[in-house]
């Protein structure tokens, strides 16, 4: 079945990366919250992937600021 919080975080990050206009900021906040929730219940391998997703969000925010 896997880690549901991890899947939610991955989906939220994907949505944030695709979001544009006024929905972008809300999508970024949702993705950051999902990453935070998933981190506490993740394996080391999942944490490494979550870290990469966080970096993607940081780059997205910095490039569109």
HTML snippet that shows the backbone in 3Dmol.js (N, CA, C, O; Angstrom):
<script src="https://3Dmol.org/build/3Dmol-min.js"></script>
<div id="view" style="width:600px;height:400px;position:relative"></div>
<script>
const pdb = `
ATOM      1  N   UNK A   1       0.827  -1.198   0.000  1.00  0.00           N
ATOM      2  CA  UNK A   1       0.000   0.000   0.000  1.00  0.00           C
ATOM      3  C   UNK A   1       0.867   1.256   0.000  1.00  0.00           C
ATOM      4  O   UNK A   1       0.538   2.230  -0.677  1.00  0.00           O
ATOM      5  N   UNK A   2       1.957   1.246   0.741  1.00  0.00           N
ATOM      6  CA  UNK A   2       2.843   2.398   0.723  1.00  0.00           C
ATOM      7  C   UNK A   2       2.411   3.493   1.680  1.00  0.00           C
ATOM      8  O   UNK A   2       1.405   3.388   2.381  1.00  0.00           O
ATOM      9  N   UNK A   3       3.189   4.514   1.680  1.00  0.00           N
ATOM     10  CA  UNK A   3       2.975   5.651   2.564  1.00  0.00           C
ATOM     11  C   UNK A   3       2.020   6.644   1.898  1.00  0.00           C
ATOM     12  O   UNK A   3       2.388   7.332   0.946  1.00  0.00           O
ATOM     13  N   UNK A   4       0.805   6.707   2.407  1.00  0.00           N
ATOM     14  CA  UNK A   4      -0.207   7.573   1.810  1.00  0.00           C
ATOM     15  C   UNK A   4       0.186   9.050   1.908  1.00  0.00           C
ATOM     16  O   UNK A   4      -0.042   9.810   0.966  1.00  0.00           O
ATOM     17  N   UNK A   5       0.767   9.461   3.024  1.00  0.00           N
ATOM     18  CA  UNK A   5       1.177  10.861   3.164  1.00  0.00           C
ATOM     19  C   UNK A   5       2.260  11.219   2.146  1.00  0.00           C
ATOM     20  O   UNK A   5       2.296  12.338   1.632  1.00  0.00           O
ATOM     21  N   UNK A   6       3.131  10.268   1.864  1.00  0.00           N
ATOM     22  CA  UNK A   6       4.161  10.496   0.852  1.00  0.00           C
ATOM     23  C   UNK A   6       3.515  10.694  -0.520  1.00  0.00           C
ATOM     24  O   UNK A   6       3.889  11.604  -1.260  1.00  0.00           O
ATOM     25  N   UNK A   7       2.556   9.852  -0.854  1.00  0.00           N
ATOM     26  CA  UNK A   7       1.864   9.979  -2.153  1.00  0.00           C
ATOM     27  C   UNK A   7       1.133  11.310  -2.255  1.00  0.00           C
ATOM     28  O   UNK A   7       1.151  11.952  -3.305  1.00  0.00           O
ATOM     29  N   UNK A   8       0.494  11.722  -1.178  1.00  0.00           N
ATOM     30  CA  UNK A   8      -0.206  13.010  -1.176  1.00  0.00           C
ATOM     31  C   UNK A   8       0.798  14.139  -1.390  1.00  0.00           C
ATOM     32  O   UNK A   8       0.538  15.067  -2.156  1.00  0.00           O
ATOM     33  N   UNK A   9       1.930  14.062  -0.723  1.00  0.00           N
ATOM     34  CA  UNK A   9       2.961  15.098  -0.884  1.00  0.00           C
ATOM     35  C   UNK A   9       3.454  15.145  -2.318  1.00  0.00           C
ATOM     36  O   UNK A   9       3.581  16.224  -2.897  1.00  0.00           O
ATOM     37  N   UNK A  10       3.733  13.985  -2.897  1.00  0.00           N
ATOM     38  CA  UNK A  10       4.217  13.941  -4.277  1.00  0.00           C
ATOM     39  C   UNK A  10       3.183  14.538  -5.236  1.00  0.00           C
ATOM     40  O   UNK A  10       3.535  15.299  -6.137  1.00  0.00           O
ATOM     41  N   UNK A  11       1.922  14.196  -5.039  1.00  0.00           N
ATOM     42  CA  UNK A  11       0.864  14.750  -5.894  1.00  0.00           C
ATOM     43  C   UNK A  11       0.719  16.254  -5.705  1.00  0.00           C
ATOM     44  O   UNK A  11       0.507  16.986  -6.672  1.00  0.00           O
ATOM     45  N   UNK A  12       0.830  16.712  -4.475  1.00  0.00           N
ATOM     46  CA  UNK A  12       0.717  18.149  -4.196  1.00  0.00           C
ATOM     47  C   UNK A  12       1.860  18.931  -4.824  1.00  0.00           C
ATOM     48  O   UNK A  12       1.657  20.028  -5.344  1.00  0.00           O
ATOM     49  N   UNK A  13       3.055  18.370  -4.777  1.00  0.00           N
ATOM     50  CA  UNK A  13       4.200  19.028  -5.404  1.00  0.00           C
ATOM     51  C   UNK A  13       3.997  19.081  -6.913  1.00  0.00           C
ATOM     52  O   UNK A  13       4.262  20.109  -7.538  1.00  0.00           O
ATOM     53  N   UNK A  14       3.531  17.988  -7.501  1.00  0.00           N
ATOM     54  CA  UNK A  14       3.257  17.982  -8.943  1.00  0.00           C
ATOM     55  C   UNK A  14       2.248  19.068  -9.318  1.00  0.00           C
ATOM     56  O   UNK A  14       2.418  19.771 -10.313  1.00  0.00           O
ATOM     57  N   UNK A  15       1.202  19.193  -8.512  1.00  0.00           N
ATOM     58  CA  UNK A  15       0.190  20.228  -8.767  1.00  0.00           C
ATOM     59  C   UNK A  15       0.793  21.626  -8.664  1.00  0.00           C
ATOM     60  O   UNK A  15       0.490  22.499  -9.477  1.00  0.00           O
ATOM     61  N   UNK A  16       1.639  21.832  -7.673  1.00  0.00           N
ATOM     62  CA  UNK A  16       2.270  23.144  -7.496  1.00  0.00           C
ATOM     63  C   UNK A  16       3.171  23.481  -8.679  1.00  0.00           C
ATOM     64  O   UNK A  16       3.213  24.625  -9.130  1.00  0.00           O
ATOM     65  N   UNK A  17       3.887  22.482  -9.177  1.00  0.00           N
ATOM     66  CA  UNK A  17       4.778  22.716 -10.311  1.00  0.00           C
ATOM     67  C   UNK A  17       4.008  23.074 -11.572  1.00  0.00           C
ATOM     68  O   UNK A  17       4.532  23.764 -12.446  1.00  0.00           O
ATOM     69  N   UNK A  18       2.776  22.613 -11.672  1.00  0.00           N
ATOM     70  CA  UNK A  18       1.955  22.884 -12.846  1.00  0.00           C
ATOM     71  C   UNK A  18       1.056  24.108 -12.672  1.00  0.00           C
ATOM     72  O   UNK A  18       0.503  24.614 -13.648  1.00  0.00           O
ATOM     73  N   UNK A  19       0.911  24.578 -11.453  1.00  0.00           N
ATOM     74  CA  UNK A  19      -0.007  25.687 -11.175  1.00  0.00           C
ATOM     75  C   UNK A  19       0.525  26.993 -11.751  1.00  0.00           C
ATOM     76  O   UNK A  19       1.733  27.203 -11.863  1.00  0.00           O
ATOM     77  N   UNK A  20      -0.388  27.837 -12.103  1.00  0.00           N
ATOM     78  CA  UNK A  20      -0.014  29.152 -12.602  1.00  0.00           C
ATOM     79  C   UNK A  20      -0.960  30.205 -12.062  1.00  0.00           C
ATOM     80  O   UNK A  20      -2.002  29.893 -11.486  1.00  0.00           O
ATOM     81  N   UNK A  21      -0.590  31.422 -12.251  1.00  0.00           N
ATOM     82  CA  UNK A  21      -1.449  32.532 -11.858  1.00  0.00           C
ATOM     83  C   UNK A  21      -1.733  32.582 -10.379  1.00  0.00           C
ATOM     84  O   UNK A  21      -0.849  32.349  -9.554  1.00  0.00           O
ATOM     85  N   UNK A  22      -2.971  32.889 -10.048  1.00  0.00           N
ATOM     86  CA  UNK A  22      -3.350  33.095  -8.651  1.00  0.00           C
ATOM     87  C   UNK A  22      -3.376  31.800  -7.848  1.00  0.00           C
ATOM     88  O   UNK A  22      -3.299  31.846  -6.620  1.00  0.00           O
ATOM     89  N   UNK A  23      -3.480  30.662  -8.498  1.00  0.00           N
ATOM     90  CA  UNK A  23      -3.532  29.394  -7.768  1.00  0.00           C
ATOM     91  C   UNK A  23      -2.142  28.905  -7.355  1.00  0.00           C
ATOM     92  O   UNK A  23      -2.028  27.983  -6.548  1.00  0.00           O
ATOM     93  N   UNK A  24      -1.085  29.515  -7.900  1.00  0.00           N
ATOM     94  CA  UNK A  24       0.274  29.061  -7.616  1.00  0.00           C
ATOM     95  C   UNK A  24       0.625  29.152  -6.136  1.00  0.00           C
ATOM     96  O   UNK A  24       1.148  28.193  -5.568  1.00  0.00           O
ATOM     97  N   UNK A  25       0.349  30.278  -5.509  1.00  0.00           N
ATOM     98  CA  UNK A  25       0.721  30.455  -4.104  1.00  0.00           C
ATOM     99  C   UNK A  25      -0.013  29.464  -3.210  1.00  0.00           C
ATOM    100  O   UNK A  25       0.578  28.893  -2.294  1.00  0.00           O
ATOM    101  N   UNK A  26      -1.292  29.261  -3.473  1.00  0.00           N
ATOM    102  CA  UNK A  26      -2.065  28.297  -2.686  1.00  0.00           C
ATOM    103  C   UNK A  26      -1.529  26.877  -2.885  1.00  0.00           C
ATOM    104  O   UNK A  26      -1.428  26.107  -1.930  1.00  0.00           O
ATOM    105  N   UNK A  27      -1.191  26.542  -4.115  1.00  0.00           N
ATOM    106  CA  UNK A  27      -0.633  25.219  -4.405  1.00  0.00           C
ATOM    107  C   UNK A  27       0.712  25.027  -3.720  1.00  0.00           C
ATOM    108  O   UNK A  27       0.999  23.936  -3.227  1.00  0.00           O
ATOM    109  N   UNK A  28       1.538  26.060  -3.679  1.00  0.00           N
ATOM    110  CA  UNK A  28       2.834  25.981  -2.983  1.00  0.00           C
ATOM    111  C   UNK A  28       2.638  25.732  -1.490  1.00  0.00           C
ATOM    112  O   UNK A  28       3.325  24.899  -0.899  1.00  0.00           O
ATOM    113  N   UNK A  29       1.707  26.449  -0.888  1.00  0.00           N
ATOM    114  CA  UNK A  29       1.450  26.274   0.544  1.00  0.00           C
ATOM    115  C   UNK A  29       0.934  24.868   0.833  1.00  0.00           C
ATOM    116  O   UNK A  29       1.355  24.235   1.801  1.00  0.00           O
ATOM    117  N   UNK A  30       0.022  24.380  -0.010  1.00  0.00           N
ATOM    118  CA  UNK A  30      -0.515  23.035   0.164  1.00  0.00           C
ATOM    119  C   UNK A  30       0.598  22.001   0.043  1.00  0.00           C
ATOM    120  O   UNK A  30       0.657  21.058   0.833  1.00  0.00           O
ATOM    121  N   UNK A  31       1.468  22.169  -0.927  1.00  0.00           N
ATOM    122  CA  UNK A  31       2.560  21.224  -1.128  1.00  0.00           C
ATOM    123  C   UNK A  31       3.534  21.247   0.047  1.00  0.00           C
ATOM    124  O   UNK A  31       3.984  20.193   0.495  1.00  0.00           O
ATOM    125  N   UNK A  32       3.861  22.424   0.546  1.00  0.00           N
ATOM    126  CA  UNK A  32       4.769  22.516   1.695  1.00  0.00           C
ATOM    127  C   UNK A  32       4.175  21.838   2.935  1.00  0.00           C
ATOM    128  O   UNK A  32       4.883  21.154   3.674  1.00  0.00           O
ATOM    129  N   UNK A  33       2.886  22.032   3.154  1.00  0.00           N
ATOM    130  CA  UNK A  33       2.224  21.379   4.288  1.00  0.00           C
ATOM    131  C   UNK A  33       2.224  19.862   4.119  1.00  0.00           C
ATOM    132  O   UNK A  33       2.451  19.128   5.081  1.00  0.00           O
ATOM    133  N   UNK A  34       1.974  19.398   2.913  1.00  0.00           N
ATOM    134  CA  UNK A  34       1.958  17.965   2.648  1.00  0.00           C
ATOM    135  C   UNK A  34       3.346  17.367   2.856  1.00  0.00           C
ATOM    136  O   UNK A  34       3.472  16.272   3.405  1.00  0.00           O
ATOM    137  N   UNK A  35       4.388  18.075   2.421  1.00  0.00           N
ATOM    138  CA  UNK A  35       5.756  17.603   2.629  1.00  0.00           C
ATOM    139  C   UNK A  35       6.070  17.497   4.114  1.00  0.00           C
ATOM    140  O   UNK A  35       6.676  16.523   4.561  1.00  0.00           O
ATOM    141  N   UNK A  36       5.664  18.486   4.863  1.00  0.00           N
ATOM    142  CA  UNK A  36       5.914  18.491   6.300  1.00  0.00           C
ATOM    143  C   UNK A  36       5.216  17.317   6.979  1.00  0.00           C
ATOM    144  O   UNK A  36       5.801  16.656   7.838  1.00  0.00           O
ATOM    145  N   UNK A  37       3.979  17.058   6.601  1.00  0.00           N
ATOM    146  CA  UNK A  37       3.231  15.942   7.184  1.00  0.00           C
ATOM    147  C   UNK A  37       3.862  14.602   6.828  1.00  0.00           C
ATOM    148  O   UNK A  37       3.934  13.703   7.666  1.00  0.00           O
ATOM    149  N   UNK A  38       4.309  14.472   5.610  1.00  0.00           N
ATOM    150  CA  UNK A  38       4.871  13.203   5.150  1.00  0.00           C
ATOM    151  C   UNK A  38       6.229  12.919   5.778  1.00  0.00           C
ATOM    152  O   UNK A  38       6.577  11.758   5.992  1.00  0.00           O
ATOM    153  N   UNK A  39       6.983  13.935   6.071  1.00  0.00           N
ATOM    154  CA  UNK A  39       8.360  13.752   6.531  1.00  0.00           C
ATOM    155  C   UNK A  39       8.443  12.914   7.811  1.00  0.00           C
ATOM    156  O   UNK A  39       9.296  12.034   7.920  1.00  0.00           O
ATOM    157  N   UNK A  40       7.575  13.180   8.761  1.00  0.00           N
ATOM    158  CA  UNK A  40       7.649  12.508  10.058  1.00  0.00           C
ATOM    159  C   UNK A  40       7.378  11.013   9.965  1.00  0.00           C
ATOM    160  O   UNK A  40       7.845  10.247  10.808  1.00  0.00           O
ATOM    161  N   UNK A  41       6.637  10.591   8.960  1.00  0.00           N
ATOM    162  CA  UNK A  41       6.246   9.188   8.837  1.00  0.00           C
ATOM    163  C   UNK A  41       6.927   8.483   7.676  1.00  0.00           C
ATOM    164  O   UNK A  41       6.389   7.515   7.139  1.00  0.00           O
ATOM    165  N   UNK A  42       8.088   8.950   7.286  1.00  0.00           N
ATOM    166  CA  UNK A  42       8.745   8.427   6.092  1.00  0.00           C
ATOM    167  C   UNK A  42       9.996   7.627   6.426  1.00  0.00           C
ATOM    168  O   UNK A  42      10.613   7.794   7.478  1.00  0.00           O
ATOM    169  N   UNK A  43      10.340   6.763   5.497  1.00  0.00           N
ATOM    170  CA  UNK A  43      11.603   6.038   5.583  1.00  0.00           C
ATOM    171  C   UNK A  43      12.729   6.978   5.157  1.00  0.00           C
ATOM    172  O   UNK A  43      12.472   8.078   4.666  1.00  0.00           O
ATOM    173  N   UNK A  44      13.953   6.553   5.343  1.00  0.00           N
ATOM    174  CA  UNK A  44      15.088   7.375   4.928  1.00  0.00           C
ATOM    175  C   UNK A  44      15.065   7.643   3.425  1.00  0.00           C
ATOM    176  O   UNK A  44      15.352   8.754   2.981  1.00  0.00           O
ATOM    177  N   UNK A  45      14.725   6.630   2.656  1.00  0.00           N
ATOM    178  CA  UNK A  45      14.666   6.793   1.195  1.00  0.00           C
ATOM    179  C   UNK A  45      13.572   7.792   0.805  1.00  0.00           C
ATOM    180  O   UNK A  45      13.774   8.626  -0.077  1.00  0.00           O
ATOM    181  N   UNK A  46      12.419   7.702   1.462  1.00  0.00           N
ATOM    182  CA  UNK A  46      11.343   8.653   1.184  1.00  0.00           C
ATOM    183  C   UNK A  46      11.748  10.059   1.597  1.00  0.00           C
ATOM    184  O   UNK A  46      11.426  11.024   0.903  1.00  0.00           O
ATOM    185  N   UNK A  47      12.447  10.186   2.713  1.00  0.00           N
ATOM    186  CA  UNK A  47      12.901  11.506   3.161  1.00  0.00           C
ATOM    187  C   UNK A  47      13.833  12.142   2.141  1.00  0.00           C
ATOM    188  O   UNK A  47      13.770  13.350   1.909  1.00  0.00           O
ATOM    189  N   UNK A  48      14.686  11.347   1.538  1.00  0.00           N
ATOM    190  CA  UNK A  48      15.580  11.873   0.505  1.00  0.00           C
ATOM    191  C   UNK A  48      14.762  12.398  -0.675  1.00  0.00           C
ATOM    192  O   UNK A  48      15.071  13.453  -1.230  1.00  0.00           O
ATOM    193  N   UNK A  49      13.728  11.666  -1.052  1.00  0.00           N
ATOM    194  CA  UNK A  49      12.871  12.112  -2.147  1.00  0.00           C
ATOM    195  C   UNK A  49      12.080  13.357  -1.753  1.00  0.00           C
ATOM    196  O   UNK A  49      11.904  14.267  -2.563  1.00  0.00           O
ATOM    197  N   UNK A  50      11.607  13.395  -0.515  1.00  0.00           N
ATOM    198  CA  UNK A  50      10.884  14.575  -0.033  1.00  0.00           C
ATOM    199  C   UNK A  50      11.786  15.805  -0.047  1.00  0.00           C
ATOM    200  O   UNK A  50      11.347  16.909  -0.368  1.00  0.00           O
ATOM    201  N   UNK A  51      13.046  15.599   0.305  1.00  0.00           N
ATOM    202  CA  UNK A  51      14.001  16.708   0.273  1.00  0.00           C
ATOM    203  C   UNK A  51      14.151  17.233  -1.155  1.00  0.00           C
ATOM    204  O   UNK A  51      14.186  18.444  -1.375  1.00  0.00           O
ATOM    205  N   UNK A  52      14.236  16.330  -2.111  1.00  0.00           N
ATOM    206  CA  UNK A  52      14.329  16.737  -3.517  1.00  0.00           C
ATOM    207  C   UNK A  52      13.088  17.510  -3.950  1.00  0.00           C
ATOM    208  O   UNK A  52      13.184  18.498  -4.678  1.00  0.00           O
ATOM    209  N   UNK A  53      11.932  17.057  -3.500  1.00  0.00           N
ATOM    210  CA  UNK A  53      10.685  17.764  -3.827  1.00  0.00           C
ATOM    211  C   UNK A  53      10.680  19.163  -3.223  1.00  0.00           C
ATOM    212  O   UNK A  53      10.221  20.118  -3.848  1.00  0.00           O
ATOM    213  N   UNK A  54      11.198  19.273  -1.992  1.00  0.00           N
ATOM    214  CA  UNK A  54      11.279  20.586  -1.338  1.00  0.00           C
ATOM    215  C   UNK A  54      12.176  21.516  -2.135  1.00  0.00           C
ATOM    216  O   UNK A  54      11.865  22.696  -2.300  1.00  0.00           O
ATOM    217  N   UNK A  55      13.284  20.992  -2.628  1.00  0.00           N
ATOM    218  CA  UNK A  55      14.195  21.793  -3.447  1.00  0.00           C
ATOM    219  C   UNK A  55      13.496  22.262  -4.727  1.00  0.00           C
ATOM    220  O   UNK A  55      13.698  23.395  -5.164  1.00  0.00           O
ATOM    221  N   UNK A  56      12.679  21.398  -5.325  1.00  0.00           N
ATOM    222  CA  UNK A  56      11.924  21.791  -6.520  1.00  0.00           C
ATOM    223  C   UNK A  56      10.987  22.947  -6.212  1.00  0.00           C
ATOM    224  O   UNK A  56      10.874  23.893  -6.991  1.00  0.00           O
ATOM    225  N   UNK A  57      10.317  22.862  -5.068  1.00  0.00           N
ATOM    226  CA  UNK A  57       9.411  23.951  -4.676  1.00  0.00           C
ATOM    227  C   UNK A  57      10.179  25.241  -4.434  1.00  0.00           C
ATOM    228  O   UNK A  57       9.725  26.319  -4.817  1.00  0.00           O
ATOM    229  N   UNK A  58      11.343  25.135  -3.800  1.00  0.00           N
ATOM    230  CA  UNK A  58      12.165  26.320  -3.557  1.00  0.00           C
ATOM    231  C   UNK A  58      12.579  26.971  -4.875  1.00  0.00           C
ATOM    232  O   UNK A  58      12.523  28.193  -5.019  1.00  0.00           O
ATOM    233  N   UNK A  59      12.994  26.148  -5.832  1.00  0.00           N
ATOM    234  CA  UNK A  59      13.382  26.678  -7.138  1.00  0.00           C
ATOM    235  C   UNK A  59      12.204  27.323  -7.844  1.00  0.00           C
ATOM    236  O   UNK A  59      12.341  28.378  -8.463  1.00  0.00           O
ATOM    237  N   UNK A  60      11.044  26.684  -7.749  1.00  0.00           N
ATOM    238  CA  UNK A  60       9.843  27.238  -8.369  1.00  0.00           C
ATOM    239  C   UNK A  60       9.513  28.598  -7.769  1.00  0.00           C
ATOM    240  O   UNK A  60       9.241  29.556  -8.493  1.00  0.00           O
ATOM    241  N   UNK A  61       9.539  28.675  -6.463  1.00  0.00           N
ATOM    242  CA  UNK A  61       9.208  29.935  -5.804  1.00  0.00           C
ATOM    243  C   UNK A  61      10.216  31.018  -6.138  1.00  0.00           C
ATOM    244  O   UNK A  61       9.842  32.168  -6.371  1.00  0.00           O
ATOM    245  N   UNK A  62      11.491  30.660  -6.163  1.00  0.00           N
ATOM    246  CA  UNK A  62      12.532  31.653  -6.463  1.00  0.00           C
ATOM    247  C   UNK A  62      12.496  32.101  -7.912  1.00  0.00           C
ATOM    248  O   UNK A  62      12.776  33.263  -8.206  1.00  0.00           O
ATOM    249  N   UNK A  63      12.159  31.206  -8.811  1.00  0.00           N
ATOM    250  CA  UNK A  63      12.142  31.566 -10.244  1.00  0.00           C
ATOM    251  C   UNK A  63      10.928  32.389 -10.612  1.00  0.00           C
ATOM    252  O   UNK A  63      10.954  33.124 -11.599  1.00  0.00           O
ATOM    253  N   UNK A  64       9.887  32.281  -9.850  1.00  0.00           N
ATOM    254  CA  UNK A  64       8.649  33.007 -10.187  1.00  0.00           C
ATOM    255  C   UNK A  64       8.365  34.168  -9.265  1.00  0.00           C
ATOM    256  O   UNK A  64       7.304  34.786  -9.350  1.00  0.00           O
ATOM    257  N   UNK A  65       9.292  34.468  -8.392  1.00  0.00           N
ATOM    258  CA  UNK A  65       9.083  35.593  -7.451  1.00  0.00           C
ATOM    259  C   UNK A  65       9.296  36.925  -8.147  1.00  0.00           C
ATOM    260  O   UNK A  65       9.165  37.976  -7.521  1.00  0.00           O
TER     261      UNK A  65
END
`;
const viewer = $3Dmol.createViewer("view");
viewer.addModel(pdb, "pdb");
viewer.setStyle({}, {cartoon: {color: "spectrum"}});
viewer.zoomTo();
viewer.render();
</script>
